[in-house]
Structures are given as structure tokens and as C-alpha cells.
Amino acid sequence: MGSLIQQDYEMQSKDIIKDGTNVSLDTSLRLQGDDSERNVPPTKDTNLPTCLLCVCLSGSVYCEEIDIEAVPPLPKETAYLYARFNKIKRIAVSDFADITTLRRIDFSGNRIEEIEDGAFSKLLLLEELSLAENRLIKLPVLPPKLTTFNANQNRIKSRGIKANAFKKLTNLAYLYLGHNALESVPLNLPESLRILHLQYNNITTITDDTFCKSNNTRYIRTSMDEIRMEGNPILLAKHVNAFSCLRTLPVGTYY
């Protein structure tokens, strides 16, 4: 079962753990040359090139736990950015304006409150994005090829997610929105979705069209393997028709 990027830095040459699934990185990674180095915004009294402040390994940039307050300039060939556990508060359009090769970004454990409109609009190859453990109250527009999106442990309410936020993400398989402040299940979830985590929100109701199609009793949501809804103030047994198209019942409180 797949999941989102939650790899440990010290395991960069081994396996990256993705909620139970191992994804191997290229073990032949080599250090990049000086031609890919650009200046990073000052943090305290530091003004080092990105690949001295961070670790750059053949398309991967590791900037974890170094107290940066902004996204550093990246080598143009960067495919994987790991910037966990820093002090980043804002993501701007300019941060990724010249980087079109990114496939995975992990901003878990920062202080992000704002993401400018269009910040991810040029990341047409991006497949995995983690914004977990930040301070977001709304979601940005997401790039079209995402397969995994993690926004666990933020402050997101239902009004912070647009009605069609996920509708066109036809490759999205893993969606993590647990430990937020959602009052309802997001609308227009794509058919591709396999895992949906909504645990520990404020969800109080579900309609017959939330997961299924009330006008089509034969409809089956074949891809969905797991829905977590425990920790919400809702008795799922009162909404059994809402799960008629699912192969397994959601995890949550029934009685």
C-alpha cells in the first residue's frame, strides 16, 4: 500500500519509507559540481550556496533541520526536495518558477501559513507533495499529476478547500487530511483515490453522494481501499447508504 514521502534523512542511501511501502532511491547518487550552486537566502549570519548549506545528491536536495526560513534556490535539475523541520513560513511563486523537473517535495514540519496562488503551477511532473505539520488554513491549487498529497496536521477547514480542488487530479491515489478542522468530506474526490485519511477532524455529516452516486445503485468505487474517519463527531451507522458503493467500510465510530 502506497503512501506519502515520510523518509528519514539518514536513510537516504537505503530505502525511503512511505506509510508501509519502501521506495528505493538511486544508490549511485554522486555529489554535484559547483556549477549547480546558487546562493541561499540568509538565515542568521549564514549566506552559503545551497549545496554547501544543504546536501545535493544527483537530482536530490536535502535541506532538513537547518533552520532555513525560505525555500532555497535549487539546482535546475532538482527532482527531489526534502526540506523538513525548518522554519519556512511562506511559499512564493518565484520559489519554483525555474524548476520544472521536480517530482517530489517534502515540507513537513515547517511553519507554513501561506502559499501563493500558482506556486506549484509549473510543476507539471510533481507526483508527491507533503505539507504535513504546518499552519495552513487553506489548500493551494495542486499540480495535475499528483499521486500522493499529505496535508495532515494543519488547521484546514472545509471552506479552505475549493469544491473542485481534487476533481481533475486523475492520478491521485493517496490523500491525507487527518488532524485538521474539516467539517465535511471534500467534494468531487477522483475515481483514482485508494487511500483517504480524514481522522480527527470535525466532520458531522456525510451524504449519499459523498463517496457514491445516489442516482446509480450499481456504481462501485473500485479503487478505494481505505477510508479513516475515527475521531470525528459522527456516528457512521446513521449513514450506511453513503458507503453502499465501497468494498470496505470506513474506519470510525458506528455506535
HUMOHU-V913245 format. One record per residue. N is the residue number from 1. RES is the residue in three letters. SS is DSSP state (A for helix, B for strand, O for the rest). NEAR is the number of other ideal C-beta (glycine too) atoms within 10 Angstrom. Layout:
N_RES_SS_NEAR / N_RES_SS_NEAR
//
This chain:
1_MET_O_12 / 2_GLY_O_15 / 3_SER_O_20 / 4_LEU_O_25 / 5_ILE_O_23 / 6_GLN_O_17 / 7_GLN_O_23 / 8_ASP_O_13 / 9_TYR_A_13 / 10_GLU_A_8 / 11_MET_A_12 / 12_GLN_O_19 / 13_SER_O_12 / 14_LYS_O_13 / 15_ASP_B_14 / 16_ILE_B_19 / 17_ILE_B_15 / 18_LYS_B_18 / 19_ASP_O_16 / 20_GLY_O_8 / 21_THR_B_12 / 22_ASN_B_11 / 23_VAL_B_14 / 24_SER_B_9 / 25_LEU_O_18 / 26_ASP_O_12 / 27_THR_O_8 / 28_SER_O_8 / 29_LEU_O_15 / 30_ARG_O_10 / 31_LEU_B_10 / 32_GLN_O_20 / 33_GLY_O_10 / 34_ASP_A_8 / 35_ASP_A_6 / 36_SER_A_17 / 37_GLU_O_17 / 38_ARG_O_12 / 39_ASN_B_12 / 40_VAL_O_23 / 41_PRO_O_13 / 42_PRO_O_12 / 43_THR_B_17 / 44_LYS_O_7 / 45_ASP_O_5 / 46_THR_B_13 / 47_ASN_O_11 / 48_LEU_O_15 / 49_PRO_B_16 / 50_THR_A_23 / 51_CYS_A_21 / 52_LEU_A_12 / 53_LEU_A_18 / 54_CYS_O_22 / 55_VAL_B_19 / 56_CYS_B_25 / 57_LEU_B_19 / 58_SER_O_15 / 59_GLY_O_18 / 60_SER_B_19 / 61_VAL_B_22 / 62_TYR_B_19 / 63_CYS_O_24 / 64_GLU_O_20 / 65_GLU_O_12 / 66_ILE_O_18 / 67_ASP_O_11 / 68_ILE_O_22 / 69_GLU_O_15 / 70_ALA_O_17 / 71_VAL_O_25 / 72_PRO_O_24 / 73_PRO_O_18 / 74_LEU_O_24 / 75_PRO_O_20 / 76_LYS_O_11 / 77_GLU_O_12 / 78_THR_O_22 / 79_ALA_O_16 / 80_TYR_B_23 / 81_LEU_B_22 / 82_TYR_B_24 / 83_ALA_O_24 / 84_ARG_O_22 / 85_PHE_O_18 / 86_ASN_O_23 / 87_LYS_O_14 / 88_ILE_O_23 / 89_LYS_O_14 / 90_ARG_B_16 / 91_ILE_B_23 / 92_ALA_O_14 / 93_VAL_A_14 / 94_SER_A_11 / 95_ASP_A_20 / 96_PHE_A_23 / 97_ALA_O_12 / 98_ASP_O_10 / 99_ILE_O_20 / 100_THR_O_13 / 101_THR_O_16 / 102_LEU_O_24 / 103_ARG_O_15 / 104_ARG_B_21 / 105_ILE_B_25 / 106_ASP_B_26 / 107_PHE_O_23 / 108_SER_O_23 / 109_GLY_O_19 / 110_ASN_O_24 / 111_ARG_O_13 / 112_ILE_O_21 / 113_GLU_O_15 / 114_GLU_B_14 / 115_ILE_B_21 / 116_GLU_O_14 / 117_ASP_O_9 / 118_GLY_O_13 / 119_ALA_O_21 / 120_PHE_O_23 / 121_SER_O_16 / 122_LYS_O_16 / 123_LEU_O_21 / 124_LEU_O_12 / 125_LEU_O_13 / 126_LEU_O_24 / 127_GLU_O_19 / 128_GLU_B_23 / 129_LEU_B_24 / 130_SER_B_24 / 131_LEU_O_24 / 132_ALA_O_25 / 133_GLU_O_19 / 134_ASN_O_23 / 135_ARG_O_14 / 136_LEU_O_19 / 137_ILE_O_14 / 138_LYS_O_15 / 139_LEU_O_19 / 140_PRO_O_19 / 141_VAL_O_13 / 142_LEU_O_19 / 143_PRO_O_21 / 144_PRO_O_15 / 145_LYS_O_16 / 146_LEU_O_21 / 147_THR_O_17 / 148_THR_B_22 / 149_PHE_B_25 / 150_ASN_B_26 / 151_ALA_O_26 / 152_ASN_O_21 / 153_GLN_O_20 / 154_ASN_O_24 / 155_ARG_O_14 / 156_ILE_O_24 / 157_LYS_O_16 / 158_SER_A_16 / 159_ARG_A_12 / 160_GLY_A_17 / 161_ILE_O_19 / 162_LYS_O_14 / 163_ALA_O_9 / 164_ASN_O_11 / 165_ALA_O_19 / 166_PHE_O_22 / 167_LYS_O_14 / 168_LYS_O_11 / 169_LEU_O_22 / 170_THR_O_12 / 171_ASN_O_12 / 172_LEU_O_24 / 173_ALA_O_22 / 174_TYR_B_24 / 175_LEU_B_22 / 176_TYR_B_25 / 177_LEU_O_24 / 178_GLY_O_22 / 179_HIS_O_20 / 180_ASN_O_24 / 181_ALA_O_16 / 182_LEU_O_21 / 183_GLU_O_14 / 184_SER_O_18 / 185_VAL_O_23 / 186_PRO_O_21 / 187_LEU_O_16 / 188_ASN_O_12 / 189_LEU_O_20 / 190_PRO_O_15 / 191_GLU_O_10 / 192_SER_O_15 / 193_LEU_O_20 / 194_ARG_O_17 / 195_ILE_B_20 / 196_LEU_B_23 / 197_HIS_B_24 / 198_LEU_O_25 / 199_GLN_O_20 / 200_TYR_O_18 / 201_ASN_O_24 / 202_ASN_O_15 / 203_ILE_O_22 / 204_THR_O_11 / 205_THR_O_14 / 206_ILE_O_20 / 207_THR_O_14 / 208_ASP_O_16 / 209_ASP_O_11 / 210_THR_O_17 / 211_PHE_O_22 / 212_CYS_O_19 / 213_LYS_O_14 / 214_SER_O_14 / 215_ASN_O_8 / 216_ASN_O_9 / 217_THR_O_10 / 218_ARG_O_6 / 219_TYR_O_13 / 220_ILE_O_13 / 221_ARG_O_18 / 222_THR_O_11 / 223_SER_O_13 / 224_MET_O_21 / 225_ASP_O_15 / 226_GLU_B_15 / 227_ILE_B_23 / 228_ARG_B_18 / 229_MET_O_22 / 230_GLU_O_14 / 231_GLY_O_17 / 232_ASN_O_24 / 233_PRO_O_11 / 234_ILE_O_19 / 235_LEU_O_12 / 236_LEU_A_20 / 237_ALA_A_11 / 238_LYS_A_11 / 239_HIS_A_17 / 240_VAL_A_11 / 241_ASN_A_13 / 242_ALA_A_20 / 243_PHE_A_19 / 244_SER_O_15 / 245_CYS_O_19 / 246_LEU_O_17 / 247_ARG_O_11 / 248_THR_O_10 / 249_LEU_O_13 / 250_PRO_O_23 / 251_VAL_B_16 / 252_GLY_O_18 / 253_THR_O_13 / 254_TYR_O_13 / 255_TYR_O_5
//
